[in-house]
Amino acid sequence: MNRIKIVMLLIVSGIALMVSLNGCKQNHLTLTTTSTVNMYSYLQQNPNSFSLFQQIVDKAGYASFLNTYGTYTLFAPTNDGVNAYLKKTGKASVDAIDAATAKSLVSIALIADTLSTQFFTDGKLRTPTTIGQYLITGNTTVNGVSSTVINKQANLVKGNIKVGNGIIHSIDNVLIPANLTIAQTIEQNPKYSIFTAALKATGFYDTLNVSAAANTNVNRKYLTLIAIPDSVYKAAKFADFNALKTRYSTKGDPKNHADSLWLYMGYHIWSELSYISDIAVLPSHATLAPLEITTSTLIGQDVLLNNDTFNGVLEPGVKLYRPTSDMSATNGVIHNALDNYTIKIRFPSPVYFDVCVQPEILKTPGLYRGSSKNQQFNPGTIAGIVATGSSNYYVNYISGVLPIPATSTDYYYNNDYMNIGVRWRTGNNGANTIEYVTPVIVKGTYKIWIDYKRQGSGQVTPTFFDGVSLPNTFNNVDPLNGNETDAQAESRGFKSYSDSPVTTNLTSAYNGHVGRLLGIVTIKTTDHHKFKMVATAGTGDARVMLLDVIEFRPVDMDQVHPRLGRDGSLVP
């Protein structure tokens, strides 16, 4: 019996030894499920390039963080870049950098998002750094050699180094975060002495001197300042601040909110965080001057402010100077205007609200007005759209094929449209309501039109403006009638809003782009407003809502012309 036990013990021991040896062999081949290292390990493995930045990471206490899995982007300066920083700051070595500074240097270089160089367009990156500030990128050419510049502080050496927890971009200098407020940044620059004096005289210096972290006013955490340099003022015959005050201070007290100098300075401050790339795509901006806005337009590579046409006459705008704009501060960003500008006296003007022009859509690379694009945006992902429903009540951004085929029967403004939900209906599995935040509309009296693509089956849809029910509903099954003149159609509250041909064929393939008059509203404040639609089709109905434009036309203007071209133009 004992002999049997001994034999069995030997057999079991042998099996265990084989398993152990086999396990050792497997561990020798690979110790982890992937051979790709994380960020910190990559820095360690490349000491000839990154040993000094690794020391900064160590001093910041971020070594373990950079070695954990996640989705990050790191702008890692080379040893030469760190040495240049040490020389500039008068430090003998990394040991002379304190822990707080080290943390800020790593935090400004780290983004909680994976951003390859394809996102390095001329403007800010889509996600802020872990210190809370945005980085900007751009391309420059010197002596025929092109390079990518990061935050106006460093050049890209090598991009798209893939590691286990994201992407590393090697750069030739250390990125330094902004550590001054907007007010402090302007004050320390002698080129803005007149503007700084005006900020102090009106009290706006104090408004601009609160860091985002310390500001308890959620609407003032981040601001945008359009600054005027002394050279512009002197060209306009303002030799000093006293000359500016004499011209603009109508009450003799610049801190009086009714004083024109106070309004002038407030007009140069926007209650938003907008870099040049944002200003280029957003049509208007609310200012700290009550009920006053600044418009913006991109023409070629130039970003112009208040370049507007009123009553058929173009009022030339003011150009922002890119090289000295996009100056980040702890509470916003500063831009440099190449000319002086004041508050515009605004009259009601048409707003053709393309519902697809949403910042989140515009910022998605390659999506907006791309050829044959279709992307879903879930509830809460677009700030200017609030939809309700039980499930599947997202919106789809859809654009047409480019170039536009000659045979195409789609005439959406800007060649794109929005599909609301899987189904536009009450009850389950669809969008029940949707509310849009409009662009800024100048106060006045307007007719509101909704422009849609006709469907084979529709529903009566009530609409609301700023919570007030509009007198007319619309049904997206209703077509146009080619037998009517424009005047006859308008008298019924319909029109052809696009450059689509209108025929006498009333089948669903024709006369599909319809404008429907919803009512007349008097808008009392120049501001963003809210437009809401409510579904009425039953739960079992599979209805589709293809929305193109919401028009606000002053009551005294032509309600049919100009029409909205699918190439984005206004058709006389």
TIBAZA-412885 format. One record per residue (C-alpha): x, y, z; residue in three letters. Coordinates in steps of 0.2 Angstrom, whole numbers, plus 2048, in hexadecimal, padded with zeros to 3 digits. Example, Ala and Ser with C-alpha at 12.3 -4.5 7.8 and 13.67 -1.06 7.14 Angstrom:
2
83E7EA827ALA;8447FB824SER;
//
This chain:
572
800800800MET;80E80C805ASN;8178077F4ARG;80880C7EAILE;80781D7F3LYS;8198207F0ILE;81781D7DDVAL;8078287DCMET;8118367E5LEU;81F8347D8LEU;8138357CAILE;80A8447D1VAL;81B84D7D4SER;8218497C2GLY;8118517BBILE;8138607C6ALA;8258627C0LEU;8208617AEMET;81286E7B1VAL;81F8797BASER;82C8777ACLEU;81F87B79FASN;81988A7A8GLY;82A8917A9CYS;82C88E797LYS;81D898793GLN;8228A679FASN;8338A7796HIS;82A8AA785LEU;81F8B878BTHR;81B8C079CLEU;80C8CA797THR;7FD8C978BTHR;8068D7781THR;8178DC77DSER;8128EE77CTHR;8188F978AVAL;80F907792ASN;81591A792MET;82191A7A1TYR;82990A79CSER;82C91178ATYR;835920792LEU;83F91479CGLN;84490A78DGLN;849919783ASN;85592278FPRO;85F92A781ASN;84F93477CSER;84593578CPHE;84F93279CSER;84D9447A1LEU;83A94579FPHE;8399347A8GLN;84293D7B7GLN;83494B7B6ILE;82793E7B6VAL;82F9367C5ASP;8309467CELYS;81D9497CAALA;8199387D1GLY;8109337C1TYR;81B9247BDALA;80E9177C2SER;8009217BAPHE;8099217AALEU;80C90E7ABASN;7F990A7ADTHR;7EE90579FTYR;7E3912798GLY;7E191D789THR;7ED92C789TYR;7F793777ETHR;80893D785LEU;81394B77DPHE;824946783ALA;833952782PRO;84394B77CTHR;85394D787ASN;85895B77DASP;847963780GLY;849961792VAL;85A968792ASN;854977789ALA;84797A796TYR;8539787A4LEU;85F98579CLYS;851991799LYS;84B9907ABTHR;85C9907B3GLY;85C97F7BALYS;86B9747BBALA;8619637BASER;85095C7BCVAL;85495A7CFASP;85196D7CFALA;83F96C7C9ILE;83396B7D8ASP;82595E7D9ALA;81796A7D5ALA;8209717C5THR;82395F7C0ALA;81195A7C2LYS;80C9697B7SER;8189657AALEU;8129537A8VAL;8009587AASER;80196479BILE;809957791ALA;7FC949795LEU;7EA94778DILE;7DD93A792ALA;7DA936780ASP;7E392D772THR;7E793B765LEU;7F2936756SER;7F994374BTHR;7EA942740GLN;7E294D74DPHE;7EF95A74CPHE;7E6967742THR;7E897A743ASP;7E097C753GLY;7DD975765LYS;7DD963768LEU;7CB95C76CARG;7CF95777ETHR;7D796178CPRO;7E795C794THR;7E79557A6THR;7EB9667ADILE;7DB96D7A5GLY;7E3977797GLN;7E1974784TYR;7F0971778LEU;7F0979767ILE;7F9972758THR;7FE979747GLY;809977739ASN;817983734THR;824984726THR;83598B728VAL;84298B719ASN;83797F710GLY;83697371FVAL;82596F727SER;82396B739SER;815968745THR;815974754VAL;80D96F764ILE;80697D76FASN;81198A767LYS;81F983772GLN;82697376AALA;82896A75AASN;823958756LEU;83294D755VAL;82993C753LYS;817939754GLY;80B92A757ASN;81691F762ILE;80A912767LYS;80B90B779VAL;800900783GLY;7F690F78BASN;7F691B77CGLY;801925771ILE;81192F774ILE;81693D76AHIS;82994276BSER;82B95576BILE;83B96076CASP;83696B77BASN;82D96B78BVAL;81B97078BLEU;81897D798ILE;80698179FPRO;7FF9927A0ALA;8009987B2ASN;7F99AA7B0LEU;7E79AF7AFTHR;7E19B979FILE;7E29C97A9ALA;7F49C57AEGLN;7F99BF79DTHR;7F39CF795ILE;7FB9DA7A2GLU;80C9D37A1GLN;80C9D678EASN;8119E978BPRO;8099E877ALYS;7F89E8782TYR;7FB9F778ESER;7ECA01788ILE;7E09F2788PHE;7E69ED79ATHR;7E39FE7A0ALA;7D19FD799ALA;7CE9ED7A1LEU;7D39F47B2LYS;7C9A047B0ALA;7B99FA7ACTHR;7BC9EC7B9GLY;7BD9DE7ACPHE;7CF9DB7B2TYR;7C89D47C2ASP;7BC9C97B8THR;7CB9C27AELEU;7D69C07BDASN;7CD9B07C4VAL;7D499F7C0SER;7C89927BAALA;7CC9877C9ALA;7C89967D5ALA;7B999C7CCASN;7A89977D4THR;79E99F7C5ASN;79C9907B9VAL;79899C7ABASN;7A89A67ADARG;7B59987B0LYS;7BC99979FTYR;7BB9A9794LEU;7C29AF784THR;7C99C0782LEU;7CB9C9771ILE;7D99D5775ALA;7DE9E576CILE;7F19E976BPRO;7F89FB76DASP;7FE9FB75BSER;7EB9FA755VAL;7E6A07761TYR;7F3A1375CLYS;7EFA1074AALA;7DDA1574EALA;7E3A25756LYS;7E2A1F768PHE;7F3A2476FALA;7EFA1E781ASP;7E2A1878CPHE;7DCA2A790ASN;7D8A2C77DALA;7CEA1B77DLEU;7C5A2178DLYS;7C1A32785THR;7B9A29776ARG;7AFA1B77ETYR;7ABA20790SER;79AA2878ETHR;795A297A0LYS;7A6A2E7A7GLY;7A7A1E7B2ASP;7AEA0F7A8PRO;7A8A037B6LYS;796A097B3ASN;78E9FA7A9HIS;785A0779EALA;795A1079AASP;79AA0D788SER;7ACA0978DLEU;7A69FB799TRP;79B9F478BLEU;7AA9F577FTYR;7B59EB78AMET;7A89DF78EGLY;7A59DC77CTYR;7B79D677AHIS;7B49C8787ILE;7AA9B8782TRP;7A29AD78FSER;7AA99D787GLU;7BA994784LEU;7BE996771SER;7CE994769TYR;7D1999756ILE;7CB988750SER;7BB98A75AASP;7B899C754ILE;7BA996742ALA;7AB98B743VAL;79F993750LEU;7959A1748PRO;7929AC757SER;7989AF769HIS;78F9B7778ALA;7999C5780THR;7999CC792LEU;7919DC78AALA;77E9D778EPRO;7759D177FLEU;7839D4773GLU;78C9C7768ILE;79B9C675DTHR;79A9BC74DTHR;7A89B3745SER;7AC9AC734THR;7B99A272CLEU;7BF9A871BILE;7CD99F713GLY;7D999E722GLN;7D39AE72AASP;7C89AE739VAL;7BE9BE738LEU;7B39C6746LEU;7A39CF741ASN;7A59CD72FASN;7929CE72CASP;7879D371ETHR;7789DE722PHE;76B9E3716ASN;7769DD708GLY;7859E770DVAL;7959DE714LEU;79C9E6724GLU;7AF9E0723PRO;7B49D7733GLY;7C39D773EVAL;7D19CA73BLYS;7D89C074ALEU;7EB9BF749TYR;7EF9AC74AARG;8029AD74FPRO;7FD9B775FTHR;7EC9AF763SER;7E899F76CASP;7F29A577BMET;7EC99A789SER;7E999F79BALA;7E39977ABTHR;7D299D7A8ASN;7D099E795GLY;7D99A4785VAL;7DE9B477DILE;7DD9B976BHIS;7E59C8762ASN;7DA9D3756ALA;7E29DD748LEU;7D69EB749ASP;7CB9F4756ASN;7B99EF756TYR;7A99F5760THR;7989EF764ILE;78E9EC754LYS;77C9F3754ILE;7739E474FARG;7639E3745PHE;7599D3743PRO;7619C8736SER;75E9B672FPRO;7659A7738VAL;76599772ETYR;76898A73CPHE;76F97B734ASP;76C96E742VAL;77B96473DCYS;787973742VAL;78B96D754GLN;79C96F75BPRO;79D95C75FGLU;79995874DILE;7A5965746LEU;7B395E752LYS;7B294C74CTHR;7C094A740PRO;7BB94772EGLY;7A8947732LEU;7A095872FTYR;79B95971CARG;7A694B718GLY;7A193F70ASER;79393370ESER;796934721LYS;78A92D72EASN;78D92E741GLN;78292B750GLN;78393775FPHE;77B93076FASN;77193A77BPRO;77C947785GLY;78A947778THR;78595776FILE;78396577BALA;77796F770GLY;76A96176EILE;75F95977CVAL;75594A776ALA;74993F781THR;74392D77EGLY;74391C785SER;75291577BSER;75A91776AASN;75792A76ATYR;76892F763TYR;76A93B754VAL;773936744ASN;77E94373BTYR;77D93E728ILE;786946719SER;784944707GLY;79093D6FAVAL;79D9496F4LEU;79E94E6E6PRO;78B94F6E5ILE;7859446D7PRO;77B94D6CAALA;76D9416CCTHR;76B9446DFSER;75A9496E5THR;76194E6F6ASP;7629616F8TYR;76696270BTYR;76E973710TYR;781970711ASN;77E95E70AASN;77A95771BASP;76C954727TYR;76794D738MET;75D93D73BASN;75493E74BILE;75492D754GLY;75191C74DVAL;73F92174EARG;737932751TRP;72892D75BARG;72092C76DTHR;72391D778GLY;731910777ASN;74090F76CASN;741920764GLY;743933767ALA;73493B76FASN;73A94D770THR;74995676AILE;74F96876FGLU;75C972766TYR;76698176CVAL;76698E75ETHR;775999759PRO;7749AA75FVAL;7659B4758ILE;7649C7758VAL;7559CD761LYS;7469D1756GLY;7379C974ETHR;7399BA743TYR;7309AD739LYS;73599B73EILE;73698E730TRP;73B97C732ILE;743973723ASP;742960721TYR;743952715LYS;73294B711ARG;72E939716GLN;72292C710GLY;71992C721SER;71993B72EGLY;71194273DGLN;70B952744VAL;71995A74ETHR;71696875APRO;72597475CTHR;72A98076APHE;73699076BPHE;73D99477CASP;730989784GLY;72199177BVAL;71698776FSER;71798E75DLEU;706990754PRO;70A984745ASN;70E972746THR;716968737PHE;715957730ASN;724950727ASN;71994771BVAL;713957713ASP;71B95B702PRO;71C96B6F7LEU;71096D6E8ASN;7199726D8GLY;7089796D2ASN;70A9876DEGLU;7149976DDTHR;72099C6EBASP;7139A96F1ALA;70599C6F1GLN;70F98F6FBALA;71599D707GLU;7039A270ASER;700990710ARG;70F99071BGLY;71A98670FPHE;729989704LYS;7379816FBSER;746985706TYR;75497D6FCSER;75A97E6EAASP;75196E6E6SER;74696F6D6PRO;73396F6DAVAL;7289656CETHR;7159606CDTHR;71A94E6D1ASN;71494C6E3LEU;71B93B6E6THR;7279396F4SER;7369396E9ALA;73394B6E4TYR;73195C6EDASN;7389546FDGLY;741963704HIS;73396D70DVAL;73397D717GLY;72597F723ARG;72098F72CLEU;71E98C73FLEU;71A99D745GLY;7209AF749ILE;72A9B3759VAL;7319C2761THR;7429BF768ILE;7469CB776LYS;7589C7779THR;7679C476DTHR;76C9B3773ASP;76B9A1770HIS;75A99A771HIS;751989772LYS;746980765PHE;73D970769LYS;733963760MET;728956767VAL;72394575FALA;71194075ETHR;71292F754ALA;70D92075EGLY;719913765THR;717907758GLY;71A913749ASP;72B913740ALA;72C92573CARG;73C92E736VAL;740940738MET;74D94872DLEU;751959732LEU;75B966728ASP;75997872EVAL;75098373AILE;74E995732GLU;74B9A573BPHE;7479B372FARG;7439C4734PRO;7319C8730VAL;7359D6724ASP;7409CB719MET;73D9C070AASP;7379AF712GLN;73B9A5702VAL;74C9AC6FCHIS;75A9A96FDPRO;7589966FDARG;76498B705LEU;7709826F9GLY;7769716FCARG;7889776F9ASP;786983708GLY;7829926FESER;77399E6FFLEU;76A99D6EEVAL;7629AD6E9PRO;
//
